[in-house]
Amino acid sequence: MSQHADLDWRQEKQRVETVEHLINKKIEEIKENTGGLKEGVIELRKSFWEDVTVNLDDAHEIGETFTSIKQQAELLSERERTHKQFYKKLVNLIKLKDNPYFGRVDFKEKGESDPEEVYIGITSLMDENDEDFLIYDWRAPISSLYYNFSPGPAHYEVPEEKVDGEISLKRQYIIRNGQLKSMFDTGVTIGDELLQEVLSNSANTQMKSIVATIQKEQNQIIRNETSKYLIVQGAAGSGKTSAALQRVAYLLYRYRGKITSDNIMLFSPNYLFNSYVSTVLPELGEENMRQSTFFEYIQQRVGKAYEVEDPFTQMEFVYGELDRSDYDLRLEGIRLKSSKQFKDLLDKYITHLSQANMSFKDIVFRDKTLVTRAEIEEYFYSLDKALPIPNRINLVMEWLIVTIKKAEHRERKKDWVLEEIELLHKEDYLEVYREVQSNMKGEDSFDDFEKEQELLRKKYVKTKFNPVYGMVKKFRFINMKDMYEQFIQEGLVEESSDVKLAYNWKEIVEYTTENLRSGILLYEDATPFLYLTDKIEGRKGNSGIRHLFIDEGQDYSIFQFNYLKYIFPNSKMTILGDFNQGIYAHSIDSPSFLPTETLVEENETSEQIILSRSYRSTKEIVEFTSGLIPGGDKIEPFNRPGKKPTLTLIGEGDKVQHHQAILKRVKELRSQFDSVAIICKTGDQSEKVYEELRDDLEGLRLIKKDTTSFEKGTLVLPSYLAKGIEFDAVVVYDASGNDYGREMERKLFYTVCTRAMHELHLFSNGEKSPFINDATMGTYETNTV
Ligand SMILES: Nc1ncnc2c1ncn2[C@@H]1O[C@H](COP(=O)(O)OP(=O)(O)OP(=O)(O)O)[C@@H](O)[C@H]1O
């Protein structure tokens, strides 16, 4: 180390210690304050009712009591809020203690004489007098200098102003347990050294934050504020999910006070992924956004109307049931129902419904029809046709409630009421009776008995009618199922015969109808069905969501994107995907995962960002996998060296050898790595492999579609559940042409292989997959068993 460097090192070390000292001091102060506060809150909770005067004697006293409770509750919530804020500060300080900052830029603003030393960490820290920043939050405007510029002229933006100046130094630190381990001055990219260190670590069951090493192009995604639609096409392992999560943290910081984690929603591909990403935001001191899978969302919305097929079952069909006679037909159906044309057809059908053919259900009470479907239809079409359908539906609902009320009144006088009341269980009777008594409080006259009878009837009939009102208020008088079926049979047929949407539309109609009639809503029908429902009943409010994140965007069809746009009208969208991982039947042939013109309208802003550098896998793995897909030469590996992938060829059908070879390899891998995944093509295959290997591989775990979290170790899982996550080493169970031979399986194969961080091993039972022939020569090693 030169003398100069040595001095620098000592000064930096000294600074880390000073900061550490201050953090400790602040922690102690907070602990002292919060100790008392916490006890205060507990005490206040305990004595809540002691300090409240409860008097319900008259209206005035009730009012006083109410005010007194309100004041006490406000006091409690204020103290709790303060406690929560202190607690948050404490958690942040504890986080800073371990690793207070990771970067620094020295920035001389134009017109100033001296540069400011800007230290950057996961949250900010002020000096003892609360005057100067010792550490800036990575999301602060000034911190963008660190991510966007190398030494030289630079600028950053604060609201409505651009600050120009010059960076004279850009430095990175590795600080662990409050100790400075190393530091380096860097140029354009944020330190390869640090990235090398981070990326060579072992895979984790939980994703990590990347704030210390965010790359310039990722930063563009994180800090984008202007576009309604931000669309990111990024190669496997290019940091799409990572950028999305840091973006959530950024938005929470940038718009604090305006939006909270409740206003942000992330759609993720499966439950496993939900848990995989769940610690990133807490690690950054933020609360997690709302998170759901698209399937979970639609299933909950469809409710009991149908049994909705999940996307994984669809996937099992697409990749596992090639021999079925209805295979091509279903695939063509999926393609059709995912398209914008199909949505346009449905829109046309909805316009038609506005004039005729709405379908309703009879309103029945005790096997007697109170209002027939024909009467409802007649009423519906008697309303002003210029009114949108949902407005008319609301008027129908109001009319039905009045009509049912009349029927309820009539029913009170019927004989069945008293007969049933007499048959009530004693407890039930007493319950009704007590209520009646309390309603009659204070009345005392000779016709008590009759009044009591009357009230009993009224009360009893009302309870019987309640479900009918409930049904009406939930729009159950609309026959959505019938209308969807009608659309499939008529709307689709008529149009298809004209415009030839699908070559086998007749069979598609039959196939769909058959499923609908047996109570099954195929995954590809679920979104159109919900869209139709919402267009008839009115959109269900999701107005609270201001930012929608869609990860693994290639899994969504154009129809689904448009549906999301429709149900989240006030929301900006960040959509991240990779068309090379488009493994759903609707996206297999697609050259882009989202043709923007199918979503973005002329008056809407959008931006597209391409990420082509891949960080997950070693250079050797990326060199191999990028040959598997067209255009893969544009994928740039991060320069992290490792071993070449291997391909082990096994004689076709020789399962014993196949399993022996896998066992041997997995055992070797287990001694070096924390997480080893044996990836099979389907769930069905995974289960079989798990059963056959479990006795020889202690601790082997099977991941199924409903698995919600995973631990380190050795796992067997189907291809589609490995999406979005990563493992130290990946073993591809069968890389032969049998499993990955048809062109439509290319993307699946690529997705599977790109899950590996450090090592990739392929086993081929029989002739190897033709896709491997496309890999660049010399990028893998072959063994034969
Ligand atoms: N700037 C970065 N600094 C450190 N690690 C990074 C960075 N960008 C990405 N990574 C790491 O690369 C790996 C892949 O990132 P991520 O899962 O976000 O990629 P992805 O584009 O969503 O991948 P895929 O599409 O294959 O699921 C993760 O381990 C992540 O931590």
Ligand as a Chemical Component Dictionary entry (heavy atoms), coordinates in Angstrom:
data_LIG
# 
_chem_comp.id                   LIG 
_chem_comp.type                 NON-POLYMER 
_chem_comp.pdbx_formal_charge   0 
_chem_comp.three_letter_code    LIG 
# 
loop_
_chem_comp_atom.comp_id 
_chem_comp_atom.atom_id 
_chem_comp_atom.alt_atom_id 
_chem_comp_atom.type_symbol 
_chem_comp_atom.charge 
_chem_comp_atom.model_Cartn_x 
_chem_comp_atom.model_Cartn_y 
_chem_comp_atom.model_Cartn_z 
_chem_comp_atom.pdbx_ordinal 
LIG N1  N1  N 0 -26.789 -5.338  -9.327  1  
LIG C1  C1  C 0 -26.703 -6.529  -8.752  2  
LIG N2  N2  N 0 -25.874 -6.718  -7.725  3  
LIG C2  C2  C 0 -25.768 -7.929  -7.129  4  
LIG N3  N3  N 0 -26.477 -8.995  -7.480  5  
LIG C3  C3  C 0 -27.325 -8.851  -8.497  6  
LIG C4  C4  C 0 -27.478 -7.624  -9.187  7  
LIG N4  N4  N 0 -28.398 -7.802  -10.142 8  
LIG C5  C5  C 0 -28.799 -9.079  -10.058 9  
LIG N5  N5  N 0 -28.153 -9.711  -9.074  10 
LIG C6  C6  C 0 -28.290 -11.110 -8.650  11 
LIG O1  O1  O 0 -28.521 -11.902 -9.795  12 
LIG C7  C7  C 0 -29.452 -12.938 -9.495  13 
LIG C8  C8  C 0 -30.591 -12.884 -10.465 14 
LIG O2  O2  O 0 -31.384 -11.746 -10.195 15 
LIG P1  P1  P 0 -32.951 -11.749 -10.398 16 
LIG O3  O3  O 0 -33.544 -12.992 -9.844  17 
LIG O4  O4  O 0 -33.449 -10.445 -9.930  18 
LIG O5  O5  O 0 -32.983 -11.827 -11.969 19 
LIG P2  P2  P 0 -34.223 -11.986 -12.956 20 
LIG O6  O6  O 0 -33.918 -11.148 -14.137 21 
LIG O7  O7  O 0 -35.487 -11.711 -12.235 22 
LIG O8  O8  O 0 -34.070 -13.510 -13.318 23 
LIG P3  P3  P 0 -35.066 -14.565 -14.009 24 
LIG O9  O9  O 0 -35.784 -13.899 -15.104 25 
LIG O10 O10 O 0 -34.125 -15.595 -14.522 26 
LIG O11 O11 O 0 -35.925 -15.099 -12.939 27 
LIG C9  C9  C 0 -29.853 -12.742 -8.043  28 
LIG O12 O12 O 0 -29.064 -13.578 -7.244  29 
LIG C10 C10 C 0 -29.521 -11.303 -7.768  30 
LIG O13 O13 O 0 -29.225 -11.075 -6.421  31 
# 
loop_
_chem_comp_bond.comp_id 
_chem_comp_bond.atom_id_1 
_chem_comp_bond.atom_id_2 
_chem_comp_bond.value_order 
_chem_comp_bond.pdbx_ordinal 
LIG N1  C1  SING 1  
LIG C1  N2  SING 2  
LIG C1  C4  DOUB 3  
LIG N2  C2  DOUB 4  
LIG C2  N3  SING 5  
LIG N3  C3  DOUB 6  
LIG C3  C4  SING 7  
LIG C3  N5  SING 8  
LIG C4  N4  SING 9  
LIG N4  C5  DOUB 10 
LIG C5  N5  SING 11 
LIG N5  C6  SING 12 
LIG C6  O1  SING 13 
LIG C6  C10 SING 14 
LIG O1  C7  SING 15 
LIG C7  C8  SING 16 
LIG C7  C9  SING 17 
LIG C8  O2  SING 18 
LIG O2  P1  SING 19 
LIG P1  O3  DOUB 20 
LIG P1  O4  SING 21 
LIG P1  O5  SING 22 
LIG O5  P2  SING 23 
LIG P2  O6  DOUB 24 
LIG P2  O7  SING 25 
LIG P2  O8  SING 26 
LIG O8  P3  SING 27 
LIG P3  O9  DOUB 28 
LIG P3  O10 SING 29 
LIG P3  O11 SING 30 
LIG C9  O12 SING 31 
LIG C9  C10 SING 32 
LIG C10 O13 SING 33 
# 
